[in-house]
Amino acid sequence: MTFGESIATCFKKYATVEGRASRSEYWWFLLFSMLIQVAARIVGGELAAGVVALVMLLPGVGVGGRRLHDIGRSAWWLLIGFLPLIGLIVLIYWFVQPSGGANKYGEGAAAPAAGS
C-alpha cells in the first residue's frame, strides 16, 4: 500500500476497527500523523497541535485496532498502551509483526513474493 492509499484508507475507515490493516498501511499513516503534528506545532503552536492530535485520534485508534486484527489479536489490546513504557514496547513489537494468514478478522492481504 502506498503512502497516499494508506492515508485515504485510514480516513475512509476513520472510526472503524473492523477488518484488517497491513503493516504498510499502519506505518504510513503513523508517519503522516507525525508529520502533520510537527507542522501544526511549527505553524500554529500548541493550540493547533492539540487540535490536530484530536482530529487524528479516531483514525489512529481505528488503524491500530485493524493492525492488531491483522496479526490475530483483539483491538482491545490497544489499551495495553496505557502501561508506561512496557505497553508501548509490546505494541511496537506487535505492530512490526508480519501479517498473519486468514483469521477470525478476515482474509489477509497477499504476501509479497520472496526477493521483491
C-alpha angles and dihedrals in degrees: 000000000000128000094258095044090051094053093045092049094048093051092045089053094033097145099026123106093171116108130019139294124204123231091254092052092052098044095043090052091047090052090049091049092051093048092049091047092052092046092050091051092050096044103034108016129224097331093054091046090052092051091049091049090054092047092050095045100086096042089048093051090045096052091042091054092046090049090054089049088055090062093043100260129124119255087236086078087077086080089070085076088078089071106093114253097331093065091051092049092050092049093049090050091052094044092056094051116111118256114274124227123259113327139162090288095060143272118327125234116268111274115243117255117263114267096023 
